[in-house]
Amino acid sequence: MQLTQRFLPPIIALLLGALMPLAFAPFHAWYVAPIALASVIYLVQFRSAKASGWLGFLFGLSMFTVGLWWVRISVHQFGGAPLPLAIAMVLLLAAYLALYYGALLYGVRKFNFPPALRYLVWLPTLGTLLEVLRAHLFTGFPWLALGYSLTDTPFALWLFPTFGALLSSFVIYFMAGLLLYIVVHVRSFKNIAPMAIGIVAIALITAVFSRMSDPIEDQPETLNIALVQGNITQDQKFDEAHFYQSIQTYVDLTSTVIEQANLVIWPETAVVAYYDQVSDLMNNLRHWSDLTDTEILIGIPRENAALEQFNAFVHLGQTAKADQFYDKHRLLPFGEYIPAPAIFGTIYDWINMPLVGFTKGQAQQAPFTFPQFSTQTTGSICFEAVFGESLRYQAEQSGFLVNISNDAWFGDSLAPWQHLQIVQARALEFARPIARATNTGVTAFVDHHGNIIAKAPLFTATTLTHEITGKQGLTAYVKLGDTLGISLMGALLILLVLYRILKRRNDP
């Protein structure tokens, strides 16, 4: 019996954490998140804060190991690291991210508030602020933040344009607390009152904030946009012997759509050579663009006069001097730059990661402007699409957005679908349609309500064409971002802690 009591709770915590990725794409079972979270908190309700923190850590360790298991593919299959090292890196990343859930359950048990306050206020406030901390600390990694699980639900239509996906995590934590409160404490009408007050308060705050949004209206132009998915396998993509074959694939696919399209988009690092090294290719594409009156955007790395290297994409102008660039601002740790090289640099003796050592671009960059049409666009590259706060400025200057990526690094896994869900969240937050071009998928068009209106099959060399009408008008989230919400929750957190300290001093 003692062995059962000792080992059963950790096993349950691990199993509950393993269920959490079901809340996200491609499964979209969002309700799993509040149920699993409520269950693990119920599991610790009579345990010490230290024991609760340990079970929370195991919950998070399982969640992120399962949800981010695809990381091993890039490290082992394509990076060439030994499989044990690849698995160790996944577990190390998951262990770091699990600390936030350990802190959550520790905090829930450490501060012994009355039930309504603990589950309906303290839990969602602390949980959301820990999500925010995870999104910013050590460059930030908000992947699988709980708010994203709501992207494909009706809730997102009013939550995301108002508060953004990250702060919408509050609703998931509130739902978990609500479930706990109902199961454990609702015994009379008196117990229902705090629950009703909490729900009404959330609805009223959302209504007040949402009134800050402008009307979202169509821009006058409708564009025919073609996305090119080359499906270049990762082992061939960085193989010099296949360089010209890869370029020819993109050229051949482009030839099938360039006569009809207003804009053609190639994905991230479609050209695996620096911009200055392929001037003949750029000149040929410019000439093609002029002949067809079609604008072209291409993912290609570049180097500036100071010898800084950027992961970029370029809008080809009539001459090289007229080319416009977007340089990736939010770089992927370990994938595009080495954090703390003195500590982690030796890892790269085991891993073959090309194009490491990029410099991050400016935090805000000018939009792409086109001679053929007046609608402007701004872009994001791969991983940085997860940072809604950083990209808000793009909605202020663009009618639609572009995201380019190379998810071939992650093979046939959950990653491409999780990534697409993140892009859907950006479309909702900014009320802007998004054209997303990828190497192997998921290439897609997303409307300003976050709906996938067209997508290409995975692992197929193909094109995807659709008409996009740009939007104008700014959402409350574009205007306010995360700052106001974080400030209000931070102030609430401080008040709750002070309340608990004063109450403890006054207790006999």
Disulfide bonds with the S-S distance in Angstrom:
none
